[in-house]
Amino acid sequence: MPTLQTKIKRTERRIADLQKHLQELRNQKNGNFIKSHPEVLTSHLPEGAITITFDGGTTCNRPKEGFGMGYGSYQIEGRPVVSRIKFGIGHSCNSAEIRTLESALADLAGSHPDPASLHLVIKGDSKIALKWANPKYKEQPAAHTWHEFHKAIAMLRVQLPKFASITRIWHGRDHSVKLFGH
């Protein structure tokens, strides 16, 4: 039988975990995103949520030299294969990340009979893409940003309202490299 001191320590750890989760929910409500803490988050996600993990990139991310060929990869939970896509020339890393996420959402919406019933968990290493994946985020991209970035955001905003809810989780770059190889 656990001692009173052991029970107190367990309770204090649980309270700390719940406080951390509460702060993460407040951050998400305010337009921020959740950093990956699977042990805390999994019990608080909507039942039956589908996870999409994504990553995008470009062959050249230097505006003065001209942006390169955009590419990306995503995996939708329950599908055995990673989807790989190419976007053509003129993409920055950020626009490729956003286009990859948009492509994953469009794929899922197009293949599910009722996307409005789906609760999604989106995981990625791009804080910028995760910021724009917040349906409540209404800021417009800066006028000086490049055309493909504006286009990617517009395409993403078409997909977001199709789903019941979206939880955005940031993970480290190492996770993307391990899963997708880039």
Sequence and secondary structure as in RCSB ss.txt:
>XXXX:A:sequence
MPTLQTKIKRTERRIADLQKHLQELRNQKNGNFIKSHPEVLTSHLPEGAITITFDGGTTCNRPKEGFGMGYGSYQ
IEGRPVVSRIKFGIGHSCNSAEIRTLESALADLAGSHPDPASLHLVIKGDSKIALKWANPKYKEQPAAHTWHEFH
KAIAMLRVQLPKFASITRIWHGRDHSVKLFGH
>XXXX:A:secstr
   HHHHHHHHHHHHHHHHHHHHHHHHHHTT  EE  HHHHGGGS TT EEEEEEEEES   TTT  EEEEEEEE
ETT SS EEEEEEEEE HHHHHHHHHHHHHHHHHHHSS GGG EEEEEES HHHHHHT TT      TTS HHHH
HHHHHHHHHGGGSSEEEEEE  HHHHHHHH  
